[in-house]
């Protein structure tokens, strides 16, 4: 029977399944299968499917350890479900009996990563000639590269893309996209990446110089959407 479970904590403790038996004479091999769960093999834990767990002669306890994969991805708690296999049959006789109430179990895997904080640290206005506008982003954790999604609120701006400004890596058709909803309200979502080890990333709005006399135009409003 499955006597107890040691739930796993990424980077701290592997998961463990502890089996018990009532008689201890002789070695005994018991089948154990993974039957499901929300955790993913290889990305969350070392893959296994059908394994054999051995009780040594004289021991009433056997264990199976599931090594966890320690990564930098922020995740919710995930699970692995396991089930004892059918008893070995010799000459038509089952070699042991399984307690049906303790045949299956669910293992919980907890993450050790926390989501970094990302915020808009400062904004520098742009002006003709040659002074680009800049949105400076900051983050709390610099251990790995981080990609952040953002979007401009075009509805609140009197400045026009390609006439008054451009953004590196975003041509005109990507700014507006193909969804008519965005044409009147929002520019298409875009991304900016923090390099590993850096707490700062910038979005540069290139101000286009022309010979047209214009009033000051309203700034772009930007909102952060998500991280990857």
C-alpha positions as CSV (number, residue, x, y, z in Angstrom):
1,X,0.0,0.0,0.0
2,X,1.0,3.7,-0.4
3,X,1.7,4.6,3.2
4,X,2.6,8.3,2.7
5,X,3.8,10.9,0.3
6,X,6.6,13.5,0.6
7,X,5.5,16.4,-1.6
8,X,8.1,18.0,-3.7
9,X,9.5,21.6,-3.5
10,X,11.5,22.7,-6.5
11,X,15.2,23.3,-5.7
12,X,14.7,22.1,-2.1
13,X,13.2,18.6,-1.9
14,X,12.4,15.8,-4.3
15,X,9.0,14.1,-4.2
16,X,8.9,10.7,-2.6
17,X,6.4,7.8,-2.4
18,X,6.7,5.5,0.6
19,X,5.2,2.0,0.4
20,X,4.5,-0.3,3.3
21,X,3.8,-4.1,3.6
22,X,2.6,-6.2,6.5
23,X,4.9,-9.3,6.0
24,X,8.6,-8.8,5.7
25,X,10.0,-12.3,4.8
26,X,11.6,-12.2,1.4
27,X,12.1,-9.5,-1.1
28,X,9.1,-8.3,-3.0
29,X,8.8,-6.3,-6.2
30,X,5.8,-4.0,-6.7
31,X,4.7,-2.1,-9.8
32,X,4.1,1.7,-9.6
33,X,2.6,3.7,-12.5
34,X,2.2,7.4,-13.2
35,X,-1.5,7.9,-14.1
36,X,-1.7,11.7,-14.7
37,X,-1.5,15.1,-13.0
38,X,-0.9,18.6,-14.1
39,X,2.9,18.6,-13.9
40,X,4.9,17.9,-17.1
41,X,7.5,15.2,-17.4
42,X,11.0,16.4,-18.1
43,X,10.1,20.1,-17.6
44,X,8.8,19.7,-14.0
45,X,10.2,16.3,-12.9
46,X,12.3,13.4,-14.2
47,X,10.1,11.3,-16.5
48,X,8.8,7.9,-15.4
49,X,5.9,5.8,-16.4
50,X,5.8,2.2,-15.1
51,X,8.5,1.4,-12.6
52,X,9.3,-1.4,-10.1
53,X,9.8,-0.7,-6.4
54,X,11.6,-3.4,-4.4
55,X,11.0,-4.2,-0.7
56,X,14.3,-5.8,0.6
57,X,14.1,-9.0,2.6
58,X,13.2,-8.1,6.2
59,X,12.0,-4.6,5.4
60,X,8.4,-3.4,5.6
61,X,9.2,-0.1,3.8
62,X,10.2,0.7,0.2
63,X,10.6,4.2,-1.4
64,X,10.5,5.7,-4.9
65,X,12.0,9.1,-5.3
66,X,10.9,11.5,-8.1
67,X,13.6,14.1,-8.8
68,X,12.3,17.6,-9.6
69,X,13.6,19.9,-12.3
70,X,14.8,23.2,-10.9
71,X,14.1,26.0,-13.4
72,X,13.5,29.8,-13.3
73,X,9.9,29.6,-14.5
74,X,7.3,30.9,-12.1
75,X,4.5,28.3,-11.8
76,X,1.5,27.4,-9.7
77,X,1.4,24.2,-7.6
78,X,1.2,21.1,-9.9
79,X,0.5,17.5,-9.3
80,X,1.5,13.9,-10.2
81,X,-0.9,11.1,-9.7
82,X,0.4,7.5,-9.1
83,X,-1.1,4.1,-8.7
84,X,0.1,0.7,-7.6
85,X,0.1,-2.0,-10.3
86,X,-1.8,-5.2,-10.1
87,X,-0.3,-7.9,-7.8
88,X,2.1,-10.5,-9.3
89,X,0.4,-13.8,-10.0
90,X,2.2,-17.1,-9.8
91,X,0.3,-20.3,-10.7
92,X,-2.9,-18.4,-10.5
93,X,-2.3,-17.1,-7.0
94,X,-1.7,-13.4,-6.2
95,X,1.5,-12.9,-4.3
96,X,0.2,-10.0,-2.3
97,X,-3.0,-8.0,-1.7
98,X,-3.4,-4.3,-2.2
99,X,-5.5,-2.1,0.1
100,X,-7.8,-0.4,-2.4
101,X,-8.1,2.7,-0.2
102,X,-4.3,3.2,-0.4
103,X,-3.6,2.2,-3.9
104,X,-3.5,5.7,-5.5
105,X,-2.1,9.0,-4.4
106,X,-1.5,12.5,-5.6
107,X,1.8,14.3,-5.2
108,X,2.0,18.1,-5.0
109,X,4.9,19.9,-6.5
110,X,5.6,23.5,-5.2
111,X,7.6,26.1,-7.0
112,X,10.5,28.0,-5.5
113,X,10.4,30.9,-7.9
114,X,8.6,34.2,-7.4
115,X,7.4,36.6,-10.1
116,X,9.6,39.7,-10.5
117,X,8.1,43.1,-10.1
118,X,8.2,45.3,-13.3
119,X,7.3,48.9,-13.4
120,X,7.7,52.1,-15.5
121,X,10.5,54.0,-13.8
122,X,10.6,57.2,-15.8
123,X,9.4,58.8,-19.0
124,X,11.5,61.3,-21.1
125,X,9.5,63.5,-23.5
126,X,10.6,63.8,-27.1
127,X,11.1,66.9,-29.2
128,X,12.2,67.9,-32.7
129,X,15.0,67.9,-33.6
130,X,16.8,64.8,-32.5
131,X,15.4,64.2,-29.0
132,X,13.7,60.9,-28.8
133,X,11.1,60.0,-26.2
134,X,12.0,57.1,-23.8
135,X,10.1,54.8,-21.5
136,X,12.5,53.4,-18.9
137,X,11.4,50.1,-17.3
138,X,12.8,48.6,-14.1
139,X,12.5,45.2,-12.5
140,X,13.3,43.6,-9.1
141,X,15.0,40.4,-10.2
142,X,17.8,40.3,-12.7
143,X,18.8,36.6,-12.6
144,X,17.6,35.8,-16.1
145,X,16.4,37.5,-19.3
146,X,12.8,38.7,-19.1
147,X,10.4,39.7,-21.9
148,X,7.6,42.1,-21.1
149,X,4.6,42.8,-23.2
150,X,3.3,46.3,-23.5
151,X,0.8,48.4,-25.5
152,X,0.3,52.0,-26.3
153,X,-3.1,53.7,-25.9
154,X,-3.4,55.4,-29.3
155,X,-6.8,56.7,-28.6
156,X,-5.4,59.3,-26.1
157,X,-2.7,60.5,-28.4
158,X,-2.8,63.3,-31.0
159,X,0.6,62.3,-32.3
160,X,0.4,59.9,-35.3
161,X,2.6,56.9,-35.9
162,X,4.9,57.3,-38.9
163,X,4.0,61.0,-39.3
164,X,5.3,62.2,-35.9
165,X,7.2,59.2,-34.5
166,X,8.2,55.6,-35.0
167,X,9.3,52.7,-32.7
168,X,12.3,50.5,-33.4
169,X,11.4,47.1,-34.8
170,X,7.7,48.0,-35.3
171,X,6.7,48.9,-38.8
172,X,3.4,50.8,-39.5
173,X,1.4,47.7,-40.3
174,X,2.4,46.1,-37.0
175,X,1.5,49.2,-35.1
176,X,-2.1,49.1,-36.2
177,X,-2.4,45.4,-37.0
178,X,-5.5,43.9,-38.8
179,X,-8.1,44.1,-36.1
180,X,-10.4,47.1,-36.7
181,X,-10.9,47.4,-32.9
182,X,-7.3,48.5,-32.5
183,X,-7.5,51.1,-35.2
184,X,-9.5,53.5,-33.0
185,X,-8.3,52.6,-29.6
186,X,-5.1,50.7,-29.1
187,X,-1.8,50.0,-30.9
188,X,-0.9,46.4,-31.3
189,X,0.8,44.7,-28.3
190,X,4.6,44.6,-28.5
191,X,7.5,43.3,-26.4
192,X,10.7,44.6,-24.8
193,X,13.4,42.4,-23.2
194,X,15.5,42.8,-20.1
195,X,18.9,41.3,-20.6
196,X,20.1,38.8,-18.0
197,X,21.8,40.7,-15.2
198,X,20.2,44.0,-16.1
199,X,17.4,45.7,-14.1
200,X,16.7,48.3,-16.9
201,X,15.0,48.1,-20.3
202,X,14.0,51.0,-22.6
203,X,11.4,51.6,-25.2
204,X,12.5,54.3,-27.5
205,X,10.0,56.4,-29.4
206,X,11.8,58.0,-32.4
207,X,10.6,61.5,-33.0
208,X,10.5,62.3,-36.7
209,X,11.8,65.7,-37.8
210,X,9.9,67.6,-40.5
211,X,9.3,71.1,-41.7
212,X,5.7,71.4,-40.5
213,X,5.0,73.9,-37.8
214,X,3.0,72.1,-35.1
215,X,1.8,72.5,-31.6
216,X,3.0,70.2,-28.8
217,X,1.2,66.9,-29.2
218,X,-0.1,64.7,-26.5
219,X,2.1,61.9,-25.2
220,X,1.5,58.2,-25.7
221,X,0.1,56.4,-22.8
222,X,1.7,53.0,-22.2
223,X,0.5,50.0,-20.1
224,X,2.4,46.9,-19.2
225,X,0.5,43.7,-20.0
226,X,2.5,40.6,-19.0
227,X,5.9,38.9,-18.6
228,X,7.4,35.8,-20.2
